[in-house]
Amino acid sequence: MTTGKPPTSHDVARLAGVSQSTVSLVFRGAARGRVAPGTQQAVLDAARRLGFRPNADARRLRVGGPRMVLIAIPDIVNPFFARVFTGARGTAREAGFQVVLSVQRDLASVAADVAGQRVDAVLACSLDDGGRPLDDSVPAVVLDAEPPQGMGAVRFDIAPALTEVVDHLYRLGHRDILHLRADVDTSTFRERAAAVDAACAARGMRRARAAAAVDRDAARDTARAALRRERAAGRAVTAVVCDDDILAVGAYKAAQAEGLAVPGDLSVTGVDNVDLAQALTPELTTVDLPGETLGALGMRRLLAAVDGADQAAEVVRLPARLLIRGSTAPPPSRSSG
């Protein structure tokens, strides 16, 4: 018979057949090397069956110290992730939380950092898909990625914006484009590829593809090789659609190396709208993804989950918009038609 009272760690310990101190170790992330994996799983299973969620404030009163949020990003140098981190950190600090930065490539790798910290919640941005990094006792929200089941997310509505990119190029007269893809296997980049493919197919445009690491020099070399390959096959690519602004910088450099002018000979587009996009000459036509807004909104939803709100499991989409600048123009007359 239920009492109507929320389950306690004592209830979890009794159902799992362990001591309360063992339950505490598991939910503090301090069980590694001290509690057998099978026992940890028994505790998590019991907590799940009972609907037990440890209260972060009470946990802090027992172990001391401020409330803590771990923010995980895949690259500390990329300016887009710097914007996301800035937005998330500011929101967390306003709410009285301290922030720990974790630089990881996938969700599973975040687990080790969580285990080594007294963390109340996790915000993970643009990490490789697959696997939940921690048990249900630690609220988590992912940004710009497909969330594991039961985890919330804030994502950009990128497909309509990339469709608009292709439409813009089509209206200018481009019919042969190169999609310079990010060589990163995450749902956001798969979504970008699908959007470009579908938009090109709908308009009867020919689309070549090449994949590069999100690195200026790698993008330059990949784009240059692709342009040469297309030219050798008798095909004249007149525009390059890039998965992000750093790849677009590489496309600019590839054009320069091949003696092509941007946009007179080759139009270039990007995604992100980092400061670099307006530092280029000509300024880059790109899709604006407001990173600080993404980080701040994701953090607000995460902190609401820490306080017991159910909204963290929802997936929220932020709009993305095309910014037309000087890097796109009609193709050379010899390639129009």
Secondary structure, DSSP 8 states (H G I E B T S, - for coil): ---SS---HHHHHHHHTS-HHHHHHHHTT--TTTS-HHHHHHHHHHHHHHT----HHHHHHHH-S--EEEEEES-SSSHHHHHHHHHHHHHHHHTT-EEEEEE-SBHHHHHHHHHTS--SEEEEES-BS-S-SS-TTS-EEEESS---TT-EEEEEEHHHHHHHHHHHHHHHT--EEEEEEES--SHHHHHHHHHHHHHHHHHT-EEEEEEE-SSHHHHHHHHHHHHHHHHHTT----EEEESSHHHHHHHHHHHHHTT--TTTT-EEEEEE--THHHHSSS--EEEE--HHHHHHHHHHHHHHHHTT-SGGGSEEEEE-EEE--TT-----GGG--
